[in-house]
């Protein structure tokens, strides 16, 4: 088991080529990052805001509360849940209530363990040496549910973005009237999916087996916090990962609404566990064992977790944000029987960081994004073994960084999935693959947007990676290839995320990644 973990964590070392002023991101003579822009001002996003507390903050070690629980030999679900509920009822102190600690051994669990309060940690003894194992029994279920209920209350009337074009990577917007907004406000930025935009993207002409496929969802929105206001200009806490072009929006432009956020939970952690499900050959639409669901959570973490044979992995919903998953590994002894495939890391939220994680298994997605999913999200220094894919999945996600990631027998794909699934169409815009390696690479430029591959190579440099220009089921002409820079030669900085984090918060922030 230890050998597998070390194998998943290993990263191939390839000499790096220094950047230059002609590169999309390079280092100047003082060591600062320099970004090349597209004609409309779009540039590679600052991804360093991904992770717990917005990046650069170490995950805490929360003190235990109550006795250490030992396995009973019978169903332990109720006993563990009682302990979680007792800690959940305690008062918060400096943002935390305490940790429920499970002893080494095997806990039989026939149902999910639910955390629905802030400041609660579930901790075992470790995933490998004298492990704490949650052995899933009974009918298929989720091992651990973290369930807040984020709700947004609209305040006042919406304003609209006055800029003719807001580039991806921007951290400020100008409104037609910003008098309602002030520093500290949470705003929801909404772009409605007009017929003009869907036609521009080619996502109004999809059909499968003779039946039309239609876009699902009337809008794409993201939350930001106002850090400063000057006149009608708002400065935002996190860069935007999509562009806003008035030509493809309603006449008044993208909508900006002040909102009050309630119901979500914060400061929740899952640590040092082994989760084990029974291996099963099943189809994707059968009842499935899931590792974890995250809902309505901001500022949380999952670290040092090994998962065996759950069909679905960790699902971070669209209302999750600022989560770090570190040293989380999946092992699959069986494969799915249907064309539709499961995912180990489903990144549907924002500011999510997958750090030094991995999977060993075939016929699955290692990492996906969700529909209308706005980043920044980051997969960093991770390794996935098998014929699966790191692949944004459906209906226009933006702002994914794949940084120093290996998929030696599979693919990394920023692509148009076209009529796959329920008409997934273009899956990713403004995404970056940096100093990574894969057997196959699909990097395509969507209309009005860009994707980049920089410093990415074929597995262990034995042969150049196979770059595909057309997604496997598309029978039409080649789709526009994205920007491919320095193929088979690593570039500087070695890690884009690390360099961006150090530049924004100082070199000390890197200690949060390497405690």
C-alpha positions in Angstrom: 0.0 0.0 0.0 2.8 2.4 0.9 4.5 1.6 -2.4 1.3 2.5 -4.3 1.0 5.9 -2.5 4.7 6.7 -3.3 4.1 5.7 -6.9 1.1 7.9 -7.2 3.0 10.8 -5.6 6.1 10.6 -7.8 6.6 13.3 -10.4 9.0 12.9 -13.4 11.8 15.5 -13.4 12.5 17.0 -16.8 14.9 19.9 -17.3 13.0 23.2 -17.6 13.4 25.9 -20.2 13.5 29.5 -19.1 10.6 31.7 -20.2 10.9 34.8 -22.4 8.8 37.8 -23.2 7.1 35.8 -26.0 5.8 33.2 -23.6 2.3 33.3 -22.1 3.8 33.4 -18.6 7.4 34.1 -18.0 9.8 35.4 -15.3 11.3 38.9 -15.7 14.9 39.7 -14.5 13.6 40.3 -11.0 11.8 37.0 -10.9 8.3 38.4 -11.2 5.7 36.9 -13.4 4.9 38.5 -16.7 1.7 37.6 -18.6 1.1 37.9 -22.3 -2.4 39.0 -23.2 -4.7 38.3 -26.1 -6.0 41.2 -28.1 -9.0 41.8 -25.8 -6.9 41.8 -22.7 -7.6 38.2 -21.6 -4.6 36.4 -20.0 -3.9 33.4 -17.9 -5.7 33.7 -14.6 -4.0 34.0 -11.2 -5.0 30.6 -9.8 -3.3 31.1 -6.4 -6.7 31.8 -4.8 -7.6 28.1 -4.9 -7.5 26.2 -1.6 -8.4 26.4 2.0 -9.0 30.0 3.1 -8.2 31.2 -0.4 -4.8 29.7 -0.6 -1.6 30.1 1.4 -3.1 29.2 4.8 -2.1 26.0 6.6 -4.9 23.5 7.5 -5.4 23.6 11.3 -4.9 20.8 13.8 -8.2 20.9 15.7 -8.2 19.6 19.3 -10.1 16.4 20.0 -13.3 16.5 22.0 -14.7 13.5 24.0 -13.3 9.9 24.1 -11.6 8.2 21.2 -14.2 5.9 19.6 -13.3 2.2 19.1 -15.0 -0.2 16.7 -17.6 -2.3 18.2 -17.6 -5.2 15.7 -21.2 -4.4 14.8 -22.7 -1.5 12.9 -21.0 1.6 14.1 -22.9 4.2 12.1 -25.1 5.4 15.0 -22.3 5.6 17.5 -20.1 7.7 15.2 -23.0 9.9 14.3 -23.9 10.5 18.0 -20.3 11.7 18.6 -20.5 14.0 15.6 -23.8 15.4 16.8 -22.5 16.0 20.3 -19.5 18.0 19.0 -21.8 19.8 16.6 -23.9 21.0 19.5 -20.9 22.6 21.3 -20.2 26.3 21.0 -17.8 27.6 18.5 -14.4 28.8 19.8 -12.2 30.6 17.4 -14.2 29.1 14.6 -14.0 25.4 15.8 -15.9 23.1 18.0 -13.6 20.1 18.0 -12.5 16.8 16.5 -14.2 13.4 16.7 -11.4 10.9 16.8 -11.7 7.3 15.7 -9.3 4.6 16.9 -7.4 2.2 14.6 -9.5 -0.6 13.4 -12.5 -1.3 11.2 -15.8 0.5 11.7 -18.7 -1.1 10.0 -21.0 1.6 8.5 -24.3 0.8 6.8 -25.2 4.5 6.2 -23.7 7.9 5.7 -21.9 9.9 8.4 -23.2 13.4 8.3 -21.6 16.7 9.3 -23.9 19.7 9.1 -22.3 22.2 11.5 -19.3 24.4 11.3 -16.1 23.8 13.1 -16.3 19.9 13.2 -13.5 17.5 12.2 -13.7 13.8 11.8 -10.2 12.2 12.3 -8.9 8.7 12.2 -5.4 7.2 13.0 -4.3 7.2 9.3 -5.1 5.5 6.0 -2.3 2.9 5.8 -0.3 2.2 9.0 -2.6 0.9 11.7 -5.4 2.4 9.7 -8.8 3.6 10.8 -11.1 2.0 8.2 -14.7 3.0 7.5 -16.0 -0.2 5.9 -19.2 0.5 4.0 -21.9 -2.2 4.3 -25.5 -2.6 3.3 -27.1 -0.8 0.4 -25.1 1.6 -1.6 -24.7 5.0 0.1 -22.2 7.9 0.7 -19.6 7.3 3.3 -19.4 10.9 4.5 -21.8 13.7 3.8 -20.8 17.3 4.6 -24.1 19.2 4.2 -24.6 22.9 4.6 -27.5 24.7 2.9 -26.3 27.8 1.2 -29.0 30.4 0.5 -28.7 33.7 -1.2 -31.0 36.7 -0.4 -31.1 39.4 -3.0 -30.5 43.0 -1.7 -31.8 45.8 -3.8 -32.1 46.0 -7.5 -29.3 44.6 -9.7 -26.8 46.8 -11.5 -25.1 45.8 -14.8 -21.6 45.7 -16.1 -21.0 48.7 -18.3 -17.7 47.5 -19.9 -18.1 46.5 -23.5 -15.8 43.6 -22.7 -14.4 42.2 -19.4 -11.4 39.9 -20.1 -10.8 36.7 -18.3 -8.3 37.3 -15.5 -9.7 40.7 -14.7 -10.1 41.6 -11.0 -12.3 44.7 -11.4 -15.6 45.6 -13.2 -17.3 48.9 -14.0 -21.0 49.1 -13.4 -23.7 51.4 -14.8 -24.5 52.3 -11.2 -22.4 51.0 -8.2 -23.9 53.3 -5.5 -25.5 50.3 -3.8 -22.2 48.4 -3.3 -19.4 48.8 -0.8 -16.3 47.0 0.3 -17.2 43.7 2.0 -20.3 43.1 0.0 -20.9 39.7 -1.6 -22.1 40.0 -5.2 -23.4 37.6 -7.7 -22.3 38.2 -11.2 -24.7 36.6 -13.7 -24.4 36.2 -17.5 -27.6 35.0 -19.2 -27.1 32.3 -21.9 -28.6 34.2 -24.8 -29.5 32.5 -28.1 -26.7 34.6 -29.7 -24.1 33.2 -27.3 -25.3 29.6 -27.7 -25.2 30.0 -31.5 -21.7 31.6 -31.3 -20.5 28.6 -29.3 -22.2 26.1 -31.6 -24.1 24.7 -28.7 -27.5 25.2 -30.3 -27.0 22.7 -33.1 -26.2 19.5 -31.1 -28.1 16.3 -31.8 -27.7 12.7 -30.9 -29.4 9.7 -32.5 -31.6 12.1 -34.5 -32.9 14.0 -31.4 -32.0 17.6 -30.7 -30.0 18.3 -27.5 -30.6 21.6 -25.8 -28.5 23.7 -23.4 -29.5 23.1 -19.8 -29.6 26.3 -17.7 -30.5 29.8 -18.5 -27.5 31.5 -16.8 -24.0 31.2 -15.5 -23.2 32.9 -12.2 -20.3 33.3 -9.8 -19.9 35.0 -6.4 -17.2 37.5 -5.5 -16.6 39.9 -2.6 -16.0 43.6 -3.2 -12.7 44.7 -1.8 -12.9 48.4 -2.9 -15.2 50.7 -4.8 -14.1 53.8 -6.7 -17.0 55.5 -8.4 -18.7 52.9 -10.5 -15.7 50.5 -10.4 -15.6 47.5 -8.1 -12.4 45.7 -7.1 -13.0 42.0 -6.5 -11.4 39.6 -4.1 -10.7 36.9 -6.7 -10.0 37.3 -10.5 -12.8 36.4 -12.9 -12.2 33.2 -14.9 -14.5 34.0 -17.8 -14.9 36.9 -20.2 -18.0 39.0 -20.5 -18.7 40.2 -24.1 -21.7 42.5 -24.5 -22.2 41.2 -28.1 -23.5 38.0 -26.6 -25.3 39.2 -23.5 -28.6 40.9 -23.0 -28.6 44.6 -24.1 -28.1 45.8 -20.5 -25.1 43.5 -20.0 -24.2 41.0 -17.3 -26.1 41.4 -14.1 -24.5 42.2 -10.7 -26.6 41.7 -7.6 -25.7 42.3 -3.9 -26.6 39.2 -1.9 -26.6 38.0 1.7 -25.2 34.5 2.1 -26.6 32.2 4.8 -26.8 28.6 5.7 -23.4 27.4 4.6 -21.0 25.8 7.0 -17.3 26.5 7.5 -14.1 25.0 9.0 -14.9 21.3 8.5 -12.2 18.7 8.0 -11.9 15.0 7.2 -8.5 13.5 8.1 -6.5 10.3 8.3 -9.1 7.7 7.2 -9.3 4.6 5.0 -12.7 4.3 3.3 -13.5 0.8 1.9 -16.5 -0.2 -0.2 -17.3 -3.6 -1.6 -15.9 -4.0 -5.2 -18.8 -4.1 -7.7 -19.1 -4.4 -11.5 -22.1 -2.0 -12.0 -23.4 0.5 -14.5 -23.3 4.2 -13.8 -27.1 4.5 -13.4 -27.1 1.7 -10.8 -27.1 2.6 -7.0 -23.5 3.4 -6.2 -21.2 3.7 -3.3 -19.8 7.2 -3.0 -16.8 8.4 -0.9 -17.9 11.9 0.1 -20.4 14.6 -0.9 -19.6 18.3 0.0 -22.5 20.7 0.0 -22.7 24.3 1.2 -19.1 24.2 2.6 -16.6 27.1 2.6 -13.2 26.7 4.0 -12.7 23.0 4.6 -10.2 20.3 3.9 -9.7 16.6 3.3 -6.3 15.2 3.9 -4.5 11.8 4.2 -7.4 9.7 3.0 -7.3 6.4 1.1 -10.4 5.2 -0.7 -10.9 1.6 -2.0 -13.6 0.7 -4.5 -16.2 3.4 -4.2 -17.6 3.9 -7.7 -18.0 7.6 -7.2 -15.4 9.7 -5.3 -15.5 13.2 -3.8 -18.3 15.4 -5.2 -17.7 19.1 -4.4 -21.0 20.8 -5.3 -21.4 24.2 -6.9 -21.9 25.9 -3.5 -18.6 24.7 -2.2 -15.6 27.0 -2.1 -12.0 27.3 -0.8 -11.4 23.6 -0.1 -8.1 21.8 -0.1 -7.9 18.0 -0.8 -4.3 16.8 0.0 -2.9 13.3 -0.1 -6.2 11.7 -1.1 -5.9 8.5 -3.1 -8.4 6.2 -4.8 -7.9 2.6 -5.8 -10.3 0.7 -8.0 -10.3 -3.0 -8.3 -13.3 -3.2 -10.7 -14.4 -1.3 -13.7 -17.8 0.3 -14.6 -19.9 -1.7 -17.1 -21.7 1.3 -18.9 -20.5 3.9 -21.3 -21.1 6.6 -18.8 -18.2 6.8 -16.3 -17.8 7.9 -12.7 -15.3 10.5 -11.3 -12.9 10.5 -8.4 -12.6 14.2 -8.0 -15.7 16.2 -9.2 -14.8 19.9 -8.9 -18.2 21.6 -9.3 -17.4 24.5 -6.9 -14.8 27.2 -6.9 -11.4 27.8 -5.4 -10.9 24.1 -5.0 -7.3 22.7 -4.7 -6.4 19.0 -5.3 -2.9 18.7 -4.0 -0.6 15.6 -4.3 -3.6 13.3 -4.8 -4.1 10.4 -7.2 -6.0 7.4 -8.5 -5.2 3.9 -9.7 -8.0 2.6 -11.9 -9.3 2.2 -15.4 -12.3 3.4 -17.4 -13.2 6.4 -15.3 -12.7 10.1 -15.0 -10.0 11.1 -12.5 -11.0 14.8 -12.4 -14.0 16.5 -13.9 -15.7 19.9 -13.6 -19.4 20.6 -13.6 -21.8 22.5 -15.8 -21.5 26.3 -15.7 -18.7 25.9 -13.2 -16.5 29.0 -12.5 -13.0 28.7 -11.1 -10.3 29.2 -10.2 -9.8 25.5 -9.5 -6.4 23.7 -9.4 -5.1 20.1 -9.6 -1.4 20.2 -8.5 1.4 17.6 -8.3 -0.9 14.6 -8.6 -0.7 11.3 -10.5 -3.4 9.2 -12.0 -2.6 5.6 -13.2 -4.8 3.9 -15.7 -6.6 4.7 -19.0 -8.8 7.4 -17.5 -8.9 11.1 -18.1 -8.5 14.5 -16.4 -11.4 16.1 -18.4 -13.7 19.0 -17.8 -17.0 17.4 -18.3 -20.0 19.6 -19.4 -21.5 22.9 -20.4 -18.9 25.5 -20.1 -16.7 25.5 -17.0 -13.9 28.1 -16.8 -10.6 28.5 -15.0 -9.0 25.1 -14.4 -5.2 24.7 -13.8 -3.6 21.3 -14.2 -0.1 21.8 -12.8 2.6 19.1 -12.6 0.1 16.3 -13.1 0.8 12.9 -14.6 -1.6 10.7 -16.5 0.8 8.2 -18.0 -1.7 5.9 -19.7 -4.6 8.3 -20.1 -5.4 11.8 -21.2 -5.7 15.4 -20.2 -8.5 17.0 -22.3 -9.7 20.6 -22.5 -12.2 20.0 -25.2 -15.5 20.1 -26.9 -17.5 17.0 -25.8 -20.1 17.8 -28.4 -23.1 15.5 -28.3 -21.6 13.3 -25.6 -23.8 12.7 -22.6 -26.8 15.0 -22.7 -25.1 17.4 -25.1 -22.1 18.6 -23.1 -20.7 20.8 -25.7 -17.7 23.0 -24.9 -16.5 21.9 -21.5 -13.7 24.3 -20.7 -12.5 27.8 -21.4 -9.5 29.7 -20.0 -7.9 26.5 -18.8 -4.2 25.7 -18.5 -2.1 22.5 -18.5 1.3 23.4 -17.0 4.4 21.2 -16.9 2.3 18.0 -16.9 2.5 14.7 -18.8 -0.1 12.4 -20.4 -0.3 9.8 -23.1 -2.8 11.9 -25.0 -3.6 15.6 -24.9 -6.6 17.4 -26.3 -6.3 21.2 -26.1 -8.9 23.1 -28.1 -9.8 26.8 -28.3 -13.5 27.5 -27.9 -15.0 30.4 -29.8 -14.1 33.6 -28.1 -11.9 31.9 -25.5 -8.6 30.1 -25.1 -7.0 27.0 -23.5 -3.3 26.5 -23.0 -0.8 23.6 -22.8 2.6 24.9 -21.6 5.6 22.6 -20.9 3.5 19.4 -21.1 5.1 16.2 -22.3 4.6 12.6 -23.3 4.9 10.1 -20.4 8.5 10.0 -19.1 9.7 11.5 -22.4 9.7 8.1 -24.1 7.7 9.5 -27.0 6.0 12.8 -27.7 2.4 13.0 -26.5 -0.3 12.5 -29.0 -2.1 15.8 -29.5 -5.7 15.3 -30.8 -7.5 18.0 -32.6 -11.0 16.4 -32.8 -12.9 14.8 -29.9 -13.3 11.1 -30.5 -17.0 11.2 -31.5 -17.0 14.2 -33.7 -17.3 13.3 -37.4 -16.9 16.9 -38.5 -13.8 19.0 -39.3 -11.0 19.6 -37.0 -11.8 22.0 -34.1 -9.4 24.9 -33.4 -6.3 23.7 -31.5 -5.5 25.7 -28.3 -2.2 27.3 -27.6 0.6 24.7 -27.3 3.8 26.1 -25.9 7.0 24.3 -25.3 5.7 20.7 -25.9 8.0 18.0 -24.3 10.1 20.7 -22.6 9.3 21.9 -19.1 9.2 25.7 -18.5 9.9 28.1 -15.7 8.4 28.6 -13.2 8.3 24.9 -12.3 4.8 25.3 -10.9 2.5 28.1 -12.0 0.3 27.8 -8.9 3.3 27.9 -6.5 4.8 30.9 -8.3 1.5 32.8 -8.3 1.0 32.0 -4.6 4.5 33.2 -3.6 4.1 36.4 -5.6 0.7 37.2 -4.1 1.3 36.3 -0.5 5.1 35.9 -0.1 7.3 32.8 0.0 6.1 31.9 3.4 2.7 31.0 1.9 4.3 28.0 0.3 4.7 26.4 3.7 1.0 25.8 3.7 1.5 23.4 0.9 4.4 21.5 2.4 3.9 21.3 6.2 
